[in-house]
Amino acid sequence: MTTTPNQYTDDPKQGFIALVAELATISGPQGLTLGEIRDRMDERAFGLMIIILAIPCLVPGLWGVPQIVAVPILLLVGQMLAGRVEPWLPEAVLKRRVSKLWLNRMADFATKRMAWCELVSRPRLTMFVHGWAERVAAVFMAMATVTILVPLPLTNTVPAVGLTLMAVGLIQRDGLFVVGGAAVAVGWMAVLAAIAVGFFVGAGWAVSLIANVTG
């Protein structure tokens, strides 16, 4: 079912920090599946699930896990673009289990490192979190997620920061966070593009130099 992508309400629901902590608390020894986590969400499920999936990507230098969680993030962002109200994930993905240890680590990280997001965010510049603007935000979230897949140092942390800011902005209806996160995503893509251009230009120059020397 599709509708306008305004799935967030102005009702002050449980904060996302408290929700992550609650997931760690209620999880059994085997942890929780992504399906069980999704079922705990309210109408803010898209933003909350993206934050939960993005938290591992915030760890500097981590490789492997960000590339795995990027896939369901892209699926969620694509559904935001399509205007779905509730997130859908393939059954195989929903059955993937998040361990108790990892849930505890996420809760600890969120409480210690992300609490400021919830404290300073508030409804403002709401024209950037409603209707067409939400879909535009989803485009920038997709851009940030794609760069997570690049296997270079810090390529998971920086875009994950932008992704998290945008998700918090959509949950809290804070357009300033959405704009800030989009700026981080665009800036990081520009950096990666500059690195790629520099690499190819440098490689071309080196080949020409070698050809001149050996010629």
C-alpha positions as CSV (number, residue, x, y, z in Angstrom):
1,M,0.0,0.0,0.0
2,T,1.3,3.4,-0.9
3,T,0.3,6.9,0.3
4,T,1.9,10.2,0.9
5,P,5.2,9.6,2.7
6,N,4.2,11.6,5.8
7,Q,4.4,8.6,8.2
8,Y,5.6,10.6,11.2
9,T,3.3,12.2,13.6
10,D,3.7,15.2,15.9
11,D,2.9,13.1,18.9
12,P,6.0,13.0,21.1
13,K,6.6,9.3,21.0
14,Q,9.3,7.4,22.8
15,G,12.7,8.8,21.8
16,F,14.9,6.8,19.5
17,I,17.6,6.5,22.2
18,A,15.2,5.0,24.6
19,L,13.9,2.7,21.9
20,V,17.3,1.3,21.1
21,A,17.9,0.8,24.8
22,E,14.6,-1.0,25.2
23,L,15.4,-3.4,22.3
24,A,18.6,-4.4,24.2
25,T,16.6,-4.8,27.4
26,I,13.8,-7.0,26.0
27,S,16.0,-9.2,23.8
28,G,16.6,-12.7,24.9
29,P,19.9,-14.6,24.9
30,Q,19.6,-15.0,21.2
31,G,18.9,-11.3,20.5
32,L,16.1,-10.2,18.1
33,T,15.4,-10.7,14.5
34,L,15.0,-7.6,12.2
35,G,11.3,-8.7,11.9
36,E,10.9,-8.5,15.7
37,I,12.7,-5.1,15.8
38,R,10.4,-3.8,13.0
39,D,7.3,-5.0,14.9
40,R,8.4,-2.8,17.9
41,M,8.3,0.3,15.9
42,D,5.5,2.9,15.5
43,E,4.7,5.1,12.5
44,R,8.3,6.3,12.6
45,A,9.5,2.9,11.6
46,F,11.5,4.0,8.5
47,G,13.6,6.5,10.3
48,L,14.1,4.3,13.4
49,M,15.1,1.2,11.4
50,I,17.5,3.3,9.4
51,I,19.1,4.6,12.6
52,I,19.4,1.1,14.1
53,L,21.1,-0.2,10.9
54,A,23.3,2.9,10.6
55,I,24.7,2.7,14.1
56,P,27.3,0.0,13.2
57,C,28.4,2.1,10.3
58,L,29.4,5.0,12.7
59,V,32.2,2.9,14.0
60,P,35.5,4.2,12.3
61,G,37.4,1.7,10.3
62,L,34.8,-1.0,10.5
63,W,34.6,-3.1,7.3
64,G,32.2,-5.8,6.4
65,V,29.2,-5.0,8.6
66,P,28.5,-1.6,7.0
67,Q,28.5,-3.3,3.5
68,I,25.9,-5.8,4.8
69,V,23.5,-3.4,6.5
70,A,23.7,-1.0,3.5
71,V,21.5,-3.4,1.5
72,P,18.4,-3.2,3.8
73,I,19.0,0.5,4.3
74,L,18.8,1.0,0.5
75,L,15.6,-1.1,0.5
76,L,14.1,1.1,3.1
77,V,15.1,4.3,1.4
78,G,13.7,3.0,-1.9
79,Q,10.3,2.4,-0.2
80,M,10.4,5.9,1.2
81,L,10.8,7.2,-2.3
82,A,7.9,5.0,-3.4
83,G,5.7,6.5,-0.6
84,R,5.2,3.4,1.5
85,V,3.7,3.9,5.0
86,E,5.2,0.8,6.6
87,P,8.6,-0.7,5.8
88,W,8.8,-4.0,3.9
89,L,11.8,-6.2,3.9
90,P,12.2,-9.7,2.3
91,E,11.5,-12.6,4.7
92,A,15.1,-13.7,4.5
93,V,16.2,-10.3,5.7
94,L,13.6,-10.1,8.5
95,K,14.8,-13.4,9.8
96,R,18.4,-12.1,10.2
97,R,19.1,-12.1,13.9
98,V,20.8,-9.2,15.7
99,S,22.7,-10.7,18.7
100,K,22.2,-9.7,22.3
101,L,25.8,-8.5,22.4
102,W,25.4,-6.3,19.4
103,L,22.1,-4.9,20.7
104,N,23.8,-4.0,24.0
105,R,26.7,-2.3,22.1
106,M,24.2,-0.3,20.0
107,A,22.3,0.8,23.0
108,D,25.6,1.8,24.8
109,F,26.8,3.7,21.7
110,A,23.5,5.4,21.2
111,T,23.2,6.5,24.8
112,K,26.8,7.8,25.1
113,R,27.4,9.2,21.6
114,M,24.0,10.1,20.1
115,A,22.0,11.5,23.0
116,W,22.9,15.0,21.9
117,C,21.0,14.5,18.7
118,E,17.7,13.9,20.6
119,L,18.4,16.8,23.0
120,V,19.0,19.5,20.4
121,S,16.6,18.4,17.7
122,R,13.1,19.8,17.6
123,P,10.4,20.6,15.0
124,R,11.8,23.4,12.8
125,L,12.1,24.1,9.1
126,T,9.4,21.5,8.7
127,M,9.1,22.2,5.0
128,F,12.1,19.9,4.6
129,V,10.4,16.9,6.3
130,H,7.0,16.8,4.7
131,G,5.7,15.6,1.3
132,W,8.0,16.0,-1.6
133,A,10.9,17.2,0.6
134,E,10.8,13.8,2.4
135,R,11.3,12.0,-0.9
136,V,14.2,14.4,-1.7
137,A,15.7,13.5,1.7
138,A,15.4,9.9,0.7
139,V,17.5,10.6,-2.4
140,F,20.3,12.0,-0.3
141,M,20.0,9.1,2.1
142,A,20.4,6.7,-0.8
143,M,23.5,8.7,-1.9
144,A,25.0,8.4,1.6
145,T,24.2,4.7,1.8
146,V,25.9,4.0,-1.6
147,T,29.1,5.6,-0.4
148,I,29.1,3.3,2.6
149,L,29.8,0.5,0.1
150,V,33.1,2.0,-1.0
151,P,35.9,0.0,0.7
152,L,38.1,3.0,1.7
153,P,39.1,4.3,5.2
154,L,36.3,6.2,6.9
155,T,33.9,5.6,4.0
156,N,31.5,4.1,6.4
157,T,31.7,6.6,9.2
158,V,31.3,9.9,7.4
159,P,28.2,9.0,5.2
160,A,26.7,7.2,8.2
161,V,26.8,10.5,10.1
162,G,24.9,12.2,7.3
163,L,22.5,9.3,7.1
164,T,21.9,9.4,10.9
165,L,21.3,13.1,10.9
166,M,18.7,12.9,8.2
167,A,17.0,10.0,9.9
168,V,16.9,11.9,13.2
169,G,15.6,14.9,11.3
170,L,12.7,12.9,9.8
171,I,11.8,11.3,13.2
172,Q,12.0,14.6,15.1
173,R,10.6,16.7,12.2
174,D,13.8,18.8,12.3
175,G,14.5,20.2,8.9
176,L,17.8,21.5,10.0
177,F,19.1,18.0,10.7
178,V,17.8,16.8,7.3
179,V,19.6,19.7,5.5
180,G,22.8,19.1,7.6
181,G,22.8,15.4,6.8
182,A,22.2,16.0,3.1
183,A,25.2,18.5,3.1
184,V,27.4,15.8,4.7
185,A,26.3,13.3,2.1
186,V,26.9,15.6,-0.8
187,G,30.2,16.8,0.6
188,W,31.5,13.3,1.1
189,M,30.5,12.3,-2.4
190,A,32.4,15.3,-3.7
191,V,35.5,14.2,-1.8
192,L,35.2,10.7,-3.2
193,A,34.8,12.1,-6.7
194,A,37.8,14.3,-6.3
195,I,39.9,11.3,-5.0
196,A,38.7,9.2,-8.0
197,V,39.6,12.0,-10.5
198,G,42.9,12.6,-8.8
199,F,43.7,8.9,-9.0
200,F,42.9,8.6,-12.7
201,V,44.7,11.8,-13.6
202,G,47.7,10.8,-11.5
203,A,47.7,7.3,-13.0
204,G,47.6,8.8,-16.5
205,W,50.4,11.2,-15.7
206,A,52.5,8.3,-14.3
207,V,51.9,6.2,-17.5
208,S,52.9,9.1,-19.7
209,L,56.0,9.7,-17.6
210,I,57.1,6.1,-17.8
211,A,56.4,6.0,-21.5
212,N,58.6,9.1,-22.0
213,V,61.4,7.7,-19.9
214,T,61.4,4.3,-21.5
215,G,60.7,5.6,-25.0
